[in-house]
Amino acid sequence: MQEFNQLMSSVDRGDYQPFYLLSGAEPYFIDRLEAKITDQLTDEASRSFDYSLFYGKEVEASQIIETAKRFPLLASHHLVVVREAQHLDKSTDLIAEYLSQPQPQTIIVFCFKYKTFDKRKKLYKAVKKIGALLETKTLYDNQISHWIRDRLKESQFTIDSAALQILTEALGNDLSKIEKEIDKLKIVLEEGSQITPEQIEEHVGFSKDYNNFELYKAVGKRDFYQCSKIVKYLSENPKNHPLVLTISGFYNFFRRLVLYHGMPDKSKAASLLGVNPYFVRDYEQASRQFNLKQASKAISLTLEADLRSKGVGVKSGNQYDILQDLLVKVFAS
């Protein structure tokens, strides 16, 4: 993220590099940097003359080099973008040779998605000397909410911890999808708005009362009736609430509860559990309902449910049956 932010800032300042080698597992950051460079260097008039777009499956390295040697006609630079560059993996040495004496008014953006570019390649070594490198990584689940908050802040929105938790669950971990949903909020909400659970339910289409987040809170209170109502809703809306995510959340909830029980200094719970301080009270409350032995047992039961959800040793993989059975066993432990 820091590397990405630095490159975005340098492009904003007009500090361009002759070659951008963008690679890695998370395509969102590659797409955003490509779009930023394109917006900065081209406009409607110059794009027809000074912008060349290629796809790795359809172009040869020699064609990219030939195009890169052209001088710009209207813009300050000739921009050459190569998408799906991973399909050019075997012919990148030619481009590395071009970089020994690049056209000074040409900028090449190489979008190499879903895997890291081989650092042993000549092109990597050449770009390291004269260009810019970006290696993107998939954000961990516990980083997604921070990222969403930052994106909302950039869009002049505020959000409290509870609403952020609901929005994070609603949007999942697809950064491109999250970006589109935030763009939708920018259209329907006034700048400077505080995003509420009610607005999330209305505009994102995600229930503020019946979701995984509320399910784990109800479990922590040992509220079987409320849990059953939520499980029924989740099983009737599997598209927004995949079973694998619900079970994964169960596991994380009880794993953190076991950690909470073992903490000699509960004042450090937020950082040790990796949660917002606002949610520590949920684990404090759950610790009074489930002792260490019960919480550990719940983890074992959750792992069994996970196997059932994958069809291991069961006759039925129905979402409602699996979750309801898990609830009964956890509350009986």
C-alpha positions in Angstrom: 0.0 0.0 0.0 2.8 2.4 0.8 4.5 1.8 -2.5 1.3 2.3 -4.3 0.5 5.5 -2.5 4.0 6.8 -3.3 3.6 6.1 -7.0 0.2 7.7 -7.1 1.6 10.8 -5.4 4.6 11.0 -7.8 2.2 10.8 -10.8 0.1 13.6 -9.3 3.3 15.7 -9.1 4.1 15.0 -12.8 7.2 13.0 -11.7 7.0 10.3 -14.4 9.1 7.2 -15.1 9.9 5.8 -18.5 8.6 2.4 -17.6 6.1 1.2 -15.0 6.2 -2.5 -14.2 3.0 -3.3 -12.3 2.5 -6.8 -11.1 1.0 -8.9 -8.3 -2.0 -10.7 -6.9 -4.3 -7.7 -6.4 -5.4 -6.3 -9.8 -7.2 -3.3 -8.3 -4.1 -1.3 -7.5 -2.7 -2.0 -11.0 -5.9 -0.8 -12.6 -6.0 2.4 -10.5 -2.4 3.3 -11.2 -2.8 2.7 -14.9 -5.9 4.9 -14.9 -4.1 7.6 -12.9 -1.2 7.7 -15.4 -3.6 7.7 -18.4 -5.7 10.5 -17.0 -2.6 12.6 -16.2 -0.9 12.2 -19.6 -3.8 12.2 -22.1 -6.9 14.1 -22.9 -9.6 13.7 -25.5 -7.6 15.5 -28.2 -4.3 13.7 -27.7 -5.6 10.2 -27.0 -6.1 9.4 -30.7 -2.4 10.3 -31.4 -0.3 9.8 -28.3 -1.9 6.8 -26.6 -1.4 3.2 -27.6 -3.1 0.3 -25.9 -2.0 -3.3 -26.4 -3.1 -6.7 -24.9 -0.5 -9.3 -24.2 -2.3 -12.1 -26.1 -2.5 -10.0 -29.2 0.8 -8.2 -29.5 4.5 -9.0 -30.0 7.3 -7.4 -28.0 8.8 -6.0 -31.2 5.5 -4.2 -32.0 5.5 -2.6 -28.5 9.1 -1.4 -29.0 8.4 0.0 -32.5 5.4 1.9 -31.1 7.4 3.2 -28.1 10.0 4.8 -30.4 7.4 7.2 -31.8 7.5 10.8 -30.8 4.3 12.4 -29.3 2.3 14.7 -31.5 0.1 16.7 -29.1 0.8 15.6 -25.6 4.0 15.9 -23.6 4.5 12.1 -23.8 3.5 9.2 -25.9 1.8 6.7 -23.5 2.0 3.0 -24.3 -0.1 0.7 -22.1 0.2 -3.1 -22.2 -2.6 -4.9 -20.4 -2.5 -8.7 -19.7 1.2 -8.4 -20.0 1.6 -11.8 -18.2 1.0 -13.3 -21.7 4.3 -11.7 -22.9 6.3 -13.4 -20.2 8.6 -15.2 -22.6 9.5 -12.2 -24.8 10.2 -9.5 -22.3 14.0 -9.6 -22.8 13.5 -7.6 -26.0 11.8 -4.8 -24.1 14.6 -4.9 -21.5 17.0 -4.2 -24.4 14.9 -1.2 -25.5 15.2 0.2 -22.0 19.0 0.5 -22.4 18.2 3.5 -24.6 14.5 4.4 -24.2 12.7 7.1 -26.1 12.7 9.9 -23.5 9.2 11.1 -24.4 7.6 7.7 -24.2 6.1 6.1 -21.1 5.3 2.4 -21.0 2.9 0.9 -18.4 3.2 -2.9 -18.2 0.2 -4.4 -16.4 1.2 -7.9 -15.3 -1.7 -9.3 -13.2 -2.4 -12.1 -10.8 1.2 -13.0 -10.1 4.5 -11.4 -9.3 6.9 -10.6 -12.1 10.0 -12.8 -12.0 12.8 -10.8 -10.4 15.4 -12.8 -12.2 14.2 -11.5 -15.6 16.2 -8.9 -17.5 13.2 -6.6 -17.7 12.8 -6.5 -14.0 16.5 -5.6 -13.5 16.3 -2.9 -16.2 13.1 -1.3 -14.7 14.7 -1.4 -11.3 17.5 0.9 -12.7 15.4 3.4 -14.6 11.7 2.9 -14.0 9.1 2.2 -11.3 8.1 -1.2 -9.8 4.9 -2.0 -8.0 4.2 -5.5 -6.5 0.6 -5.7 -5.3 -0.6 -8.1 -2.6 -4.1 -9.2 -1.7 -5.3 -7.4 1.4 -5.9 -9.5 4.5 -9.4 -9.6 5.8 -8.5 -7.5 8.8 -7.1 -4.8 6.4 -10.3 -4.5 4.3 -12.2 -2.3 6.8 -9.3 0.1 7.2 -9.1 0.4 3.5 -12.8 1.0 3.1 -12.6 3.7 5.8 -9.8 5.4 4.0 -11.6 5.3 0.7 -14.7 6.8 2.3 -12.6 9.5 3.9 -11.2 10.4 0.5 -14.8 10.6 -0.8 -15.6 13.0 2.1 -17.7 10.5 4.0 -17.6 9.5 7.7 -18.7 6.2 9.2 -18.7 4.8 12.7 -17.3 1.4 13.7 -20.6 -0.4 13.8 -21.7 0.8 10.3 -18.2 0.1 9.0 -18.4 -3.5 10.1 -21.7 -3.9 8.4 -20.5 -2.3 5.2 -17.3 -4.4 5.2 -19.4 -7.6 5.4 -21.7 -6.3 2.7 -19.0 -5.6 0.2 -16.6 -8.5 0.8 -13.0 -8.3 -0.3 -13.3 -7.5 -4.0 -11.7 -4.1 -4.1 -13.0 -3.2 -7.5 -16.6 -4.1 -6.4 -16.1 -2.0 -3.2 -14.9 0.9 -5.3 -18.0 0.7 -7.5 -20.3 0.7 -4.4 -18.6 3.7 -2.9 -19.0 5.5 -6.3 -22.8 4.7 -6.0 -22.9 6.2 -2.5 -21.2 9.3 -3.8 -24.1 9.7 -6.3 -27.0 9.2 -3.8 -25.5 10.8 -0.6 -24.4 14.4 0.0 -20.7 15.1 0.4 -19.8 15.0 4.1 -22.5 12.6 5.0 -22.2 10.1 7.9 -23.0 6.7 6.5 -25.4 4.8 8.7 -26.6 1.2 8.8 -29.9 2.3 7.4 -28.3 3.9 4.4 -26.2 0.7 3.8 -29.4 -1.3 3.9 -31.2 1.1 1.5 -28.4 1.7 -1.1 -26.1 -1.4 -0.9 -29.0 -3.9 -0.3 -27.7 -5.5 2.8 -29.7 -6.0 6.0 -28.5 -4.1 9.0 -30.2 -6.5 11.4 -29.7 -9.9 9.7 -26.0 -10.4 8.8 -23.0 -12.3 10.0 -21.9 -9.5 12.3 -25.2 -9.5 14.1 -25.1 -13.3 14.3 -21.8 -13.4 16.1 -23.1 -10.7 18.5 -26.2 -12.8 19.3 -24.0 -15.9 19.8 -21.9 -13.9 22.3 -25.1 -13.1 24.2 -26.3 -16.7 24.0 -29.4 -15.4 22.4 -30.5 -18.6 20.6 -33.8 -17.2 19.4 -32.1 -14.2 17.7 -29.4 -16.5 16.2 -32.0 -18.7 14.7 -33.8 -15.8 13.1 -30.6 -14.5 11.6 -29.6 -18.0 10.4 -32.9 -18.4 8.7 -32.4 -15.1 6.9 -28.9 -15.9 5.9 -29.9 -19.3 4.4 -32.7 -17.6 2.4 -30.2 -15.0 1.0 -27.1 -17.1 0.3 -25.9 -14.8 -2.5 -25.1 -12.0 0.0 -24.1 -14.4 2.8 -22.0 -17.3 1.5 -21.8 -20.2 3.9 -18.0 -20.3 3.8 -17.8 -16.7 5.1 -20.3 -17.3 7.8 -18.5 -20.3 9.1 -15.1 -18.6 8.8 -16.5 -15.8 10.9 -17.7 -18.2 13.5 -14.2 -19.6 13.7 -12.6 -16.2 14.0 -15.1 -15.2 16.7 -14.3 -18.1 18.9 -10.6 -18.0 18.2 -10.5 -14.5 19.4 -12.7 -15.4 22.4 -10.1 -18.1 23.4 -7.3 -15.5 23.0 -9.4 -13.0 25.2 -9.7 -15.6 27.9 -6.0 -16.1 28.0 -5.1 -12.4 28.2 -3.6 -11.4 31.6 -4.0 -7.7 30.6 -7.4 -7.1 29.0 -6.5 -3.4 28.4 -4.5 -4.6 25.4 -7.3 -6.7 24.0 -8.0 -4.6 20.9 -4.5 -4.7 19.5 -4.0 -8.4 20.4 -7.3 -9.5 18.9 -6.8 -7.3 15.8 -10.2 -5.6 16.2 -11.5 -2.0 16.7 -11.6 -1.1 20.4 -15.4 -0.6 20.0 -15.8 -4.4 19.5 -13.8 -5.5 22.5 -17.0 -5.3 24.6 -18.5 -8.0 22.5 -15.7 -10.4 23.5 -15.9 -9.3 27.1 -19.6 -10.1 27.1 -19.1 -13.4 25.3 -16.4 -14.4 27.8 -19.1 -14.4 30.5 -21.3 -16.7 28.4 -18.7 -19.1 27.2 -15.8 -20.2 29.4 -12.4 -21.2 27.9 -13.4 -24.9 27.6 -16.7 -24.0 25.9 -15.0 -21.6 23.5 -12.4 -24.2 22.5 -15.2 -26.7 22.0 -17.0 -24.3 19.7 -13.9 -24.0 17.5 -13.9 -27.8 17.1 -17.6 -27.7 16.2 -17.1 -24.9 13.7 -14.3 -26.9 12.0 -16.7 -29.9 11.8 -19.4 -27.6 10.2 -16.8 -26.4 7.7 -16.2 -30.0 6.6 -19.9 -30.5 6.3 -20.3 -27.4 4.2 -17.7 -28.9 1.8 -19.7 -32.2 1.6 -17.3 -34.3 3.8 -19.1 -37.2 5.6 -22.7 -35.8 5.4 -25.9 -36.5 3.5 -27.0 -32.9 3.4 -25.1 -29.7 2.7 -28.1 -27.4 3.2 -26.9 -24.1 4.5 -29.7 -23.7 7.1 -29.3 -27.3 8.4 -25.5 -26.8 8.8 -25.7 -23.5 10.6 -28.7 -24.4 12.8 -27.0 -27.7 13.8 -23.8 -25.7 14.6 -25.8 -23.3 16.8 -27.5 -26.1 18.7 -24.2 -27.9 19.4 -22.4 -24.6 20.4 -25.1 -23.6 22.8 -25.3 -27.1 24.3 -21.6 -27.3 24.9 
